Amino acid sequence: MTKRQHALHELLVSERAYASDLARIREVHIPLALAELAVFSDGFCDQLEFALGSLVDGGVGQDCVGELFLRIIPDLEKPYQLYITKHSGALQHLHNLTQTSSLQAYLSHTQSVASSMSHAWDLASLLIKPVQRLLKYPLLLHAIIDETPDSHPDKGNLRQARTMMEEVVRKVNEVRRRAEIIKDVLKSKKKPGAVALSVNLGKLKDKIPPVNEDSEAGQVERMSRELKRIELFAQLFTKNIVDWARSMNKFIGALRTWSIGFGKVIGLSPEQGSKAFEAFLEVVERELMPLCVDLEAIIHERVLREIVYLLKTMNQPYKLLEPMTEQEPLYYHLLSLNVSAKSRPPQALLAASTTYLALRAQLAAELPTYLALLHQGLSISIKRLAYIQTLFWKDVKDKWGELWEMLRVDGELNAGHEETVIVWRSRWMDVNEVFASLNINQSRKIYQEPGPTGSSGTSVHPNLAKMEYPLPQVGRKQSSNMVMERPTHGRNKSGSITSFFKGDKNRGDRVQGSSPVPNLPEPDSRYMSHSNRDQWVTKPAKYSMATCTRFYRKRVIRAFIPSYRSMSMMEKTVCFSVEM
């Protein structure tokens, strides 16, 4: 057997032994472990036997191992990368298991079984097999290439396969190293990559070059902004959900308060009740209020809890983004240094740059999937909230519909809120007319202030026009009854205000150039202190027209209405009302 044949057989034999170890792990130790790698290794053994051609018993043709590797390498990278990345965590979990008697008995049994079938001593030595196998593929290909003549048709494929396998190993090792850095960052409570440099970090941040949106750094920066936007939306969405649920509860509570107050207004009491009102109140208290309480519980259980969980998952991306942002100035500072054999950068600066690159690469690889899952989770929460709201409003509509059917009279149809408004207005039309007729609801003026020209066309308030009061018979012959008329006002040449009543023409007292003072009747004995009314009526005005008018009206009414003190408050108000 030539050296080349020996190298090819070594590849086949070692692959069969590796597949046997993977099967042993699944059969003896962990039944569900290494499923993808075990299936891949079994299939690769079968294809490798066929690719060796006449070098194996029953084979035909020349060997084409290089062509086989070129075909399987794209399918080989993903399962090995996933396993090797999680290998260290699996070993640590295995060592951290509580050493109970049952666990120790199980490990002892599996170790004895495994040692009788292979050279592996324990489970940990078996779990390291895939890591060792991936690193061995480039070495096996290198040995085959060294013994393959240049005239062999598969030598070019072998060289290309070795280059691709070395790249796969490099990528897997890079992912593993990056995973270890990420693990340390997530577990560490201190800020990673603390570098003792004499350089001002503030100045370094100012020297960071603009980021290209298509580069890895630009993609991570854009995705970090998207992550913050999603977090802000989720927080605001959660607040709005809580406020809406509480507002529904408060609204129904306010409706109950209004209902009770409305019943008092219309005069309902325990002795004199209304079946329709009791049915209305029962719908509010026993149907709608419990429905709102259930609404808050359902929203909390089916919507808010899931959104809070989504927000908690953002902690790990933020733990990676924060140190990456802090290490970024150090990375660009390292790029700007003049490095030579004599002036090497500080080791701490190299470590900080390595950490930055590892964090950035990890975020660039995982953030797109994470953001897509966040959007999907929020979409599910929004749809679930819409479904809950739909059921809530349907239940509310059904409750009011049942009340409507119970209170409906002949000729009324459940045609929506427009018909409801029309029906209620028609039922309360009489009440509206009574309320509309009250003076307190009138917008017209009760009393019109007389104009400065003293025109006689001004109307008198109806209540005043209908009032007739008997005047006392003192001294002169007077009419037994006298209708009180509106005063008219004018000004004399000196600017004094003169006022008079249309009364007895025989009374002819005058003052300086003014119109004759009216012949006023003698006041009642209770108002003898007002005997100087002539001077009071005609003395010059010291106040505004409105002030004099109110003062004059008050004196005249008291003088002409002997029963003033016995009048009711409403009658006094009507007599003294002056529209300003």
C-alpha positions as CSV (number, residue, x, y, z in Angstrom):
1,M,0.0,0.0,0.0
2,T,1.4,3.3,-1.0
3,K,1.6,6.4,1.3
4,R,-1.3,8.0,-0.7
5,Q,-3.5,5.0,-0.3
6,H,-2.6,4.8,3.4
7,A,-3.6,8.5,3.8
8,L,-6.9,7.9,2.1
9,H,-7.6,4.8,4.2
10,E,-6.7,6.8,7.3
11,L,-9.4,9.3,6.4
12,L,-12.0,6.6,5.9
13,V,-11.1,4.6,9.1
14,S,-11.0,7.7,11.3
15,E,-14.3,8.9,10.0
16,R,-15.9,5.5,10.8
17,A,-14.5,5.6,14.3
18,Y,-15.8,9.1,14.8
19,A,-19.3,8.1,13.6
20,S,-19.2,5.2,16.0
21,D,-18.3,7.5,19.0
22,L,-21.2,9.8,18.1
23,A,-23.6,6.9,18.0
24,R,-22.2,5.7,21.4
25,I,-22.9,9.1,23.0
26,R,-26.5,8.9,21.8
27,E,-27.0,5.3,22.8
28,V,-25.3,5.3,26.2
29,H,-25.1,8.8,27.6
30,I,-27.5,11.3,26.1
31,P,-30.1,9.9,23.7
32,L,-31.1,13.2,22.1
33,A,-27.6,14.8,21.8
34,L,-25.6,15.3,18.6
35,A,-28.4,14.2,16.3
36,E,-27.4,16.5,13.4
37,L,-23.7,15.7,13.6
38,A,-24.3,11.9,13.9
39,V,-26.6,11.9,10.8
40,F,-24.0,13.9,8.9
41,S,-21.1,11.7,9.8
42,D,-23.0,8.5,8.9
43,G,-23.8,9.9,5.5
44,F,-20.3,11.2,4.9
45,C,-18.9,7.7,5.6
46,D,-21.0,6.2,2.9
47,Q,-20.1,8.9,0.4
48,L,-16.4,8.6,1.3
49,E,-16.4,4.8,0.5
50,F,-17.9,5.5,-2.9
51,A,-15.4,8.4,-3.5
52,L,-12.4,6.2,-2.9
53,G,-13.2,4.1,-5.9
54,S,-11.0,1.1,-6.6
55,L,-9.0,1.7,-3.4
56,V,-11.7,-0.1,-1.4
57,D,-13.1,-3.5,-1.9
58,G,-15.9,-3.5,-4.5
59,G,-15.1,0.1,-5.6
60,V,-14.5,1.1,-9.2
61,G,-12.7,4.1,-10.8
62,Q,-10.3,6.7,-9.6
63,D,-10.7,8.3,-6.2
64,C,-12.4,11.8,-6.0
65,V,-12.1,12.7,-2.4
66,G,-11.4,16.4,-3.2
67,E,-14.6,16.7,-5.2
68,L,-16.6,15.1,-2.3
69,F,-15.2,17.7,0.2
70,L,-16.1,20.6,-2.1
71,R,-19.7,19.3,-2.2
72,I,-20.1,18.7,1.6
73,I,-18.2,21.6,3.1
74,P,-21.2,24.1,2.8
75,D,-23.4,21.6,4.7
76,L,-20.6,20.8,7.3
77,E,-20.0,24.3,8.6
78,K,-23.3,25.1,10.3
79,P,-23.7,22.0,12.5
80,Y,-20.1,22.1,13.7
81,Q,-20.2,25.8,14.4
82,L,-23.3,25.4,16.5
83,Y,-21.9,22.4,18.5
84,I,-18.5,23.9,19.1
85,T,-19.9,27.2,20.2
86,K,-22.0,25.5,22.9
87,H,-19.4,22.8,23.8
88,S,-17.8,24.8,26.7
89,G,-21.1,25.7,28.2
90,A,-22.2,22.1,28.1
91,L,-19.1,20.9,29.9
92,Q,-19.5,23.6,32.5
93,H,-23.1,22.6,33.0
94,L,-22.1,19.0,33.4
95,H,-19.5,19.8,36.1
96,N,-21.9,22.1,38.0
97,L,-24.6,19.4,38.4
98,T,-25.3,18.5,41.9
99,Q,-23.5,15.3,42.8
100,T,-26.4,13.2,44.0
101,S,-26.1,9.4,44.6
102,S,-28.3,8.7,41.6
103,L,-26.2,11.0,39.3
104,Q,-23.0,9.4,40.4
105,A,-24.4,5.9,39.9
106,Y,-25.5,6.9,36.4
107,L,-22.2,8.3,35.4
108,S,-20.3,5.3,36.8
109,H,-22.5,3.0,34.8
110,T,-22.2,4.9,31.5
111,Q,-18.4,5.2,32.0
112,S,-18.0,1.5,32.4
113,V,-20.1,0.8,29.4
114,A,-18.3,3.4,27.2
115,S,-14.8,2.2,28.3
116,S,-15.6,-1.3,27.3
117,M,-16.6,-0.2,23.8
118,S,-14.0,2.6,23.1
119,H,-10.9,4.3,24.5
120,A,-13.0,7.2,25.9
121,W,-12.9,7.2,29.7
122,D,-15.8,9.4,30.5
123,L,-18.6,11.5,28.9
124,A,-16.4,14.7,28.7
125,S,-13.8,12.9,26.6
126,L,-16.5,11.8,24.2
127,L,-18.1,15.3,23.9
128,I,-14.7,16.8,22.8
129,K,-14.7,14.4,19.7
130,P,-16.5,16.8,17.2
131,V,-14.1,19.6,18.1
132,Q,-11.1,17.5,17.5
133,R,-12.5,16.0,14.3
134,L,-13.1,19.4,12.7
135,L,-9.5,20.5,13.4
136,K,-8.2,17.2,11.9
137,Y,-9.9,17.5,8.5
138,P,-7.3,20.0,7.1
139,L,-4.4,17.9,8.4
140,L,-5.8,14.7,6.7
141,L,-6.3,16.7,3.4
142,H,-2.8,18.0,3.7
143,A,-1.3,14.5,4.0
144,I,-3.3,13.3,1.0
145,I,-2.2,16.3,-1.1
146,D,1.5,15.7,-0.3
147,E,1.2,12.1,-1.7
148,T,-0.9,12.9,-4.7
149,P,1.0,13.5,-8.0
150,D,0.3,16.6,-10.0
151,S,-1.0,14.6,-12.8
152,H,-3.9,13.3,-10.7
153,P,-7.2,14.8,-11.9
154,D,-8.4,15.4,-8.3
155,K,-5.4,17.2,-6.9
156,G,-6.8,20.7,-7.8
157,N,-10.0,19.8,-5.9
158,L,-8.0,18.6,-2.9
159,R,-6.1,21.9,-2.7
160,Q,-9.3,23.9,-3.0
161,A,-11.0,21.6,-0.4
162,R,-8.1,22.1,2.1
163,T,-8.3,25.9,1.7
164,M,-12.1,25.8,2.3
165,M,-11.7,23.6,5.3
166,E,-9.1,25.9,6.8
167,E,-11.5,28.8,6.3
168,V,-14.3,26.8,8.0
169,V,-12.0,26.0,11.0
170,R,-11.0,29.7,11.2
171,K,-14.6,30.8,11.2
172,V,-15.7,28.3,13.8
173,N,-12.8,29.2,16.1
174,E,-13.7,32.9,15.6
175,V,-17.3,32.2,16.5
176,R,-16.3,30.2,19.5
177,R,-13.9,32.9,20.7
178,R,-16.6,35.5,20.1
179,A,-19.1,33.5,22.0
180,E,-16.7,33.3,25.0
181,I,-16.3,37.1,25.0
182,I,-20.0,37.6,24.8
183,K,-20.5,35.2,27.7
184,D,-18.0,37.0,29.8
185,V,-19.6,40.4,29.0
186,L,-23.1,39.2,29.9
187,K,-21.9,37.7,33.2
188,S,-19.6,40.4,34.2
189,K,-20.9,43.2,36.4
190,K,-18.0,45.5,35.5
191,K,-17.5,47.3,32.3
192,P,-15.4,45.2,29.9
193,G,-12.2,46.2,28.3
194,A,-11.2,48.9,30.8
195,V,-8.0,50.4,29.4
196,A,-5.6,52.6,31.3
197,L,-4.6,55.0,28.6
198,S,-3.3,58.5,28.7
199,V,-5.5,59.4,25.8
200,N,-8.7,61.4,26.4
201,L,-11.7,59.2,25.4
202,G,-13.7,62.3,24.7
203,K,-11.3,63.4,22.1
204,L,-11.2,59.9,20.6
205,K,-15.0,59.9,20.2
206,D,-14.8,63.1,18.3
207,K,-12.3,61.5,15.9
208,I,-14.5,58.6,15.0
209,P,-14.9,58.6,11.2
210,P,-18.4,58.7,9.6
211,V,-19.9,55.2,9.4
212,N,-20.9,53.8,6.1
213,E,-24.5,52.5,6.2
214,D,-23.6,49.4,4.2
215,S,-20.7,48.4,6.5
216,E,-21.0,46.1,9.5
217,A,-20.7,49.0,11.9
218,G,-23.4,51.0,10.0
219,Q,-25.8,48.0,10.1
220,V,-25.3,47.6,13.8
221,E,-25.9,51.3,14.4
222,R,-29.1,51.3,12.3
223,M,-30.3,48.2,14.1
224,S,-29.6,49.7,17.5
225,R,-31.7,52.7,16.6
226,E,-34.5,50.3,15.5
227,L,-34.2,48.5,18.8
228,K,-34.7,51.7,20.8
229,R,-37.6,52.7,18.6
230,I,-39.3,49.3,19.3
231,E,-38.7,49.7,23.0
232,L,-40.3,53.1,23.1
233,F,-43.3,51.9,21.1
234,A,-43.7,48.9,23.4
235,Q,-43.6,51.1,26.5
236,L,-46.1,53.6,25.1
237,F,-48.4,50.8,23.8
238,T,-48.4,49.2,27.2
239,K,-49.3,52.5,28.9
240,N,-52.1,53.1,26.4
241,I,-53.5,49.7,27.0
242,V,-53.6,50.1,30.8
243,D,-55.1,53.6,30.5
244,W,-57.8,52.4,28.1
245,A,-58.8,49.5,30.4
246,R,-59.0,51.8,33.4
247,S,-61.0,54.4,31.4
248,M,-63.6,51.8,30.6
249,N,-63.9,50.9,34.3
250,K,-64.1,54.6,35.3
251,F,-66.7,55.3,32.5
252,I,-69.0,52.6,33.7
253,G,-68.6,53.8,37.3
254,A,-69.5,57.4,36.2
255,L,-72.5,56.0,34.3
256,R,-73.7,54.3,37.5
257,T,-73.3,57.6,39.5
258,W,-75.2,59.5,36.8
259,S,-78.0,56.9,36.8
260,I,-78.5,57.1,40.6
261,G,-78.5,60.9,40.4
262,F,-80.9,60.9,37.5
263,G,-83.3,58.6,39.5
264,K,-83.3,61.2,42.3
265,V,-84.0,64.0,39.9
266,I,-87.1,62.4,38.4
267,G,-88.4,61.6,41.9
268,L,-87.7,57.8,42.2
269,S,-87.6,56.4,45.7
270,P,-87.8,52.9,47.3
271,E,-91.6,53.6,47.8
272,Q,-92.1,54.9,44.2
273,G,-89.8,53.0,41.9
274,S,-89.6,52.3,38.2
275,K,-89.0,48.9,36.7
276,A,-87.4,50.4,33.6
277,F,-85.0,52.4,35.7
278,E,-84.2,49.4,37.9
279,A,-83.5,47.3,34.8
280,F,-81.2,50.0,33.5
281,L,-79.3,50.2,36.8
282,E,-79.0,46.4,37.0
283,V,-77.4,46.3,33.5
284,V,-74.8,48.9,34.6
285,E,-74.1,47.3,38.1
286,R,-74.4,43.6,37.4
287,E,-73.4,43.3,33.8
288,L,-71.1,46.1,32.6
289,M,-69.1,46.8,35.8
290,P,-68.0,43.1,36.2
291,L,-67.3,43.0,32.4
292,C,-64.8,45.9,32.9
293,V,-63.2,44.2,35.8
294,D,-62.7,41.0,33.7
295,L,-61.4,43.2,30.8
296,E,-58.5,44.5,33.0
297,A,-57.6,41.0,34.2
298,I,-57.7,39.5,30.6
299,I,-55.5,42.4,29.2
300,H,-53.0,41.9,32.1
301,E,-52.8,38.1,31.6
302,R,-52.8,37.8,27.8
303,V,-51.3,41.1,26.5
304,L,-49.3,43.0,29.2
305,R,-47.4,39.9,30.4
306,E,-46.2,39.0,27.0
307,I,-45.1,42.6,26.2
308,V,-43.2,42.8,29.5
309,Y,-41.4,39.6,28.6
310,L,-40.4,41.0,25.2
311,L,-39.1,44.1,26.9
312,K,-37.0,42.0,29.3
313,T,-35.4,40.2,26.4
314,M,-33.9,43.6,25.3
315,N,-31.6,43.5,28.3
316,Q,-29.0,41.3,26.7
317,P,-28.7,43.2,23.4
318,Y,-28.3,46.4,25.4
319,K,-25.6,44.8,27.5
320,L,-23.7,44.2,24.3
321,L,-24.4,47.5,22.7
322,E,-23.2,49.6,25.7
323,P,-19.7,48.1,25.9
324,M,-19.4,48.0,22.1
325,T,-20.0,51.8,22.1
326,E,-17.5,52.3,24.8
327,Q,-14.8,50.3,23.0
328,E,-15.4,51.9,19.6
329,P,-13.1,54.9,20.1
330,L,-10.3,52.6,21.3
331,Y,-10.6,50.5,18.2
332,Y,-10.4,53.5,15.8
333,H,-7.5,54.9,17.9
334,L,-5.6,51.6,17.3
335,L,-6.2,52.0,13.6
336,S,-4.7,55.5,13.6
337,L,-1.5,54.4,15.4
338,N,1.8,54.0,13.6
339,V,2.6,50.4,14.5
340,S,6.1,49.1,13.9
341,A,8.4,46.4,15.3
342,K,9.8,48.9,17.8
343,S,6.5,50.6,18.8
344,R,3.9,48.0,19.5
345,P,0.4,49.1,20.8
346,P,-0.5,48.4,24.4
347,Q,-1.8,44.9,25.0
348,A,-4.9,46.4,26.8
349,L,-5.7,48.5,23.6
350,L,-5.4,45.3,21.5
351,A,-7.8,43.5,23.9
352,A,-10.3,46.4,23.8
353,S,-10.3,46.4,20.0
354,T,-10.7,42.6,19.9
355,T,-13.7,42.9,22.3
356,Y,-15.2,45.6,20.1
357,L,-14.9,43.5,17.0
358,A,-16.4,40.5,18.7
359,L,-19.3,42.4,20.0
360,R,-20.0,44.1,16.7
361,A,-19.8,40.9,14.8
362,Q,-22.1,39.1,17.2
363,L,-24.7,41.9,17.1
364,A,-24.5,42.1,13.3
365,A,-25.2,38.3,13.1
366,E,-28.0,38.1,15.7
367,L,-29.8,41.4,15.7
368,P,-31.6,41.0,12.4
369,T,-33.2,37.8,13.6
370,Y,-33.9,39.2,17.0
371,L,-35.6,42.4,15.6
372,A,-37.7,40.3,13.3
373,L,-38.9,38.2,16.3
374,L,-39.6,41.4,18.2
375,H,-41.8,42.8,15.4
376,Q,-43.6,39.4,15.2
377,G,-44.2,39.3,18.9
378,L,-45.6,42.9,19.0
379,S,-47.8,42.2,16.0
380,I,-49.2,39.2,17.9
381,S,-49.9,41.3,21.0
382,I,-51.6,44.0,18.9
383,K,-53.8,41.5,17.1
384,R,-54.6,39.8,20.5
385,L,-55.6,43.2,21.9
386,A,-57.9,43.9,18.9
387,Y,-59.5,40.5,19.4
388,I,-60.1,41.3,23.2
389,Q,-61.6,44.7,22.4
390,T,-63.9,43.2,19.7
391,L,-65.2,40.7,22.2
392,F,-65.6,43.4,24.9
393,W,-67.7,45.7,22.7
394,K,-69.7,42.8,21.4
395,D,-70.6,41.9,25.0
396,V,-71.5,45.5,25.8
397,K,-73.7,45.7,22.7
398,D,-75.5,42.5,23.7
399,K,-76.1,43.7,27.2
400,W,-77.7,47.0,26.0
401,G,-79.6,45.1,23.3
402,E,-81.2,42.9,25.9
403,L,-82.3,46.0,27.8
404,W,-83.6,47.6,24.7
405,E,-85.7,44.6,23.8
406,M,-87.1,44.5,27.3
407,L,-88.1,48.2,27.2
408,R,-89.0,48.4,23.5
409,V,-92.6,49.5,22.7
410,D,-94.6,48.7,19.6
411,G,-93.3,50.5,16.5
412,E,-89.7,50.9,17.7
413,L,-86.9,49.2,15.9
414,N,-83.3,48.5,17.1
415,A,-81.9,50.6,14.3
416,G,-78.9,52.1,16.0
417,H,-78.1,55.1,18.1
418,E,-80.0,57.6,15.9
419,E,-83.3,55.9,16.6
420,T,-82.4,55.7,20.3
421,V,-81.8,59.5,20.4
422,I,-85.1,60.1,18.6
423,V,-87.1,57.9,20.9
424,W,-85.7,59.4,24.1
425,R,-86.3,62.9,22.9
426,S,-89.9,62.1,22.1
427,R,-90.4,60.5,25.5
428,W,-89.0,63.5,27.3
429,M,-90.5,66.2,25.1
430,D,-93.0,67.3,27.8
431,V,-90.2,67.6,30.4
432,N,-88.1,69.6,27.9
433,E,-91.0,72.1,27.4
434,V,-91.4,72.6,31.1
435,F,-87.7,73.3,31.5
436,A,-87.6,75.5,28.4
437,S,-90.4,77.7,29.9
438,L,-88.5,78.6,33.1
439,N,-87.2,82.1,33.2
440,I,-83.8,80.9,34.2
441,N,-83.4,79.2,30.8
442,Q,-84.5,82.3,28.9
443,S,-82.0,84.4,27.0
444,R,-84.2,87.5,26.5
445,K,-83.9,90.5,28.7
446,I,-86.5,90.9,31.5
447,Y,-86.2,94.7,31.7
448,Q,-85.1,97.2,29.1
449,E,-83.3,100.3,30.4
450,P,-85.0,103.5,29.2
451,G,-83.1,105.5,26.5
452,P,-81.7,109.0,27.1
453,T,-84.4,110.7,25.0
454,G,-87.2,109.6,27.3
455,S,-89.3,108.3,24.6
456,S,-92.7,107.0,25.7
457,G,-92.6,104.0,23.4
458,T,-90.4,101.9,25.9
459,S,-92.3,98.9,27.1
460,V,-92.9,98.1,30.8
461,H,-92.3,94.7,32.4
462,P,-95.6,92.8,32.3
463,N,-95.4,92.1,36.1
464,L,-95.1,95.8,36.8
465,A,-97.7,96.9,34.3
466,K,-100.3,94.7,36.0
467,M,-99.6,95.8,39.5
468,E,-102.1,98.4,41.1
469,Y,-101.6,99.6,44.6
470,P,-104.1,101.8,46.7
471,L,-102.6,105.1,47.6
472,P,-103.3,106.8,51.0
473,Q,-105.8,109.7,51.1
474,V,-103.8,112.4,53.0
475,G,-104.6,116.2,52.5
476,R,-105.8,116.5,49.0
477,K,-108.4,114.8,46.9
478,Q,-106.7,112.1,45.0
479,S,-107.6,109.2,43.0
480,S,-108.2,106.1,45.0
481,N,-106.1,104.1,42.6
482,M,-103.2,105.1,40.5
483,V,-101.3,103.0,38.0
484,M,-97.6,103.3,38.3
485,E,-96.1,104.4,35.1
486,R,-92.5,104.4,33.8
487,P,-90.6,107.6,34.6
488,T,-89.2,109.7,31.8
489,H,-86.0,111.6,32.1
490,G,-84.6,114.8,30.6
491,R,-81.9,117.4,31.2
492,N,-82.3,121.1,31.8
493,K,-80.0,123.8,30.5
494,S,-77.8,123.6,33.5
495,G,-77.2,119.9,33.0
496,S,-79.4,118.8,35.9
497,I,-81.4,115.7,35.6
498,T,-85.2,116.3,36.0
499,S,-87.7,113.5,36.5
500,F,-91.4,113.7,36.7
501,F,-94.5,111.5,36.8
502,K,-97.6,112.0,34.7
503,G,-99.9,112.8,37.7
504,D,-102.1,115.6,39.0
505,K,-101.7,118.7,36.9
506,N,-102.7,121.0,39.8
507,R,-99.4,120.3,41.5
508,G,-97.2,123.1,40.1
509,D,-94.0,123.3,42.0
510,R,-91.1,124.2,39.8
511,V,-87.3,124.5,40.1
512,Q,-84.8,126.7,38.2
513,G,-85.9,126.6,34.6
514,S,-86.8,123.0,34.7
515,S,-90.0,121.2,33.8
516,P,-92.8,121.3,36.3
517,V,-92.4,118.9,39.2
518,P,-95.2,116.4,39.1
519,N,-97.9,116.6,41.7
520,L,-96.9,113.6,43.8
521,P,-99.2,112.2,46.4
522,E,-98.4,112.4,50.1
523,P,-96.4,109.5,51.2
524,D,-97.5,107.1,53.8
525,S,-96.8,108.0,57.4
526,R,-94.1,105.4,57.5
527,Y,-92.2,107.4,54.8
528,M,-92.6,111.0,56.3
529,S,-88.9,111.3,56.4
530,H,-89.1,111.5,52.6
531,S,-91.2,114.7,52.6
532,N,-88.5,116.6,50.8
533,R,-89.0,114.4,47.8
534,D,-89.5,117.5,45.6
535,Q,-85.9,118.6,46.3
536,W,-84.7,115.0,46.0
537,V,-86.4,114.5,42.6
538,T,-85.1,117.6,41.0
539,K,-81.7,118.2,42.5
540,P,-78.7,118.0,40.1
541,A,-77.3,114.6,39.4
542,K,-74.1,113.6,41.0
543,Y,-74.0,110.0,39.7
544,S,-74.4,108.3,36.4
545,M,-77.8,107.8,34.7
546,A,-78.0,104.2,35.8
547,T,-77.2,105.0,39.4
548,C,-79.8,107.7,39.6
549,T,-82.4,105.5,37.9
550,R,-82.0,102.7,40.4
551,F,-82.0,105.1,43.3
552,Y,-85.1,106.9,42.0
553,R,-87.0,103.7,41.3
554,K,-86.4,102.4,44.8
555,R,-87.6,105.6,46.5
556,V,-90.7,105.9,44.3
557,I,-91.7,102.3,44.7
558,R,-91.4,102.5,48.5
559,A,-93.5,105.7,48.4
560,F,-96.2,104.4,46.2
561,I,-96.5,100.9,47.5
562,P,-97.6,101.0,51.2
563,S,-97.6,97.2,51.3
564,Y,-93.9,97.0,50.3
565,R,-92.9,95.3,53.6
566,S,-95.5,92.6,53.3
567,M,-94.5,91.8,49.7
568,S,-92.7,88.5,48.9
569,M,-89.1,88.4,47.9
570,M,-90.1,87.5,44.3
571,E,-92.3,90.6,44.1
572,K,-89.6,92.9,45.5
573,T,-87.2,91.4,43.0
574,V,-89.6,92.1,40.1
575,C,-90.1,95.7,41.3
576,F,-86.4,96.4,41.7
577,S,-85.1,94.5,38.6
578,V,-83.3,96.8,36.3
579,E,-81.5,95.4,33.2
580,M,-78.2,97.2,33.0
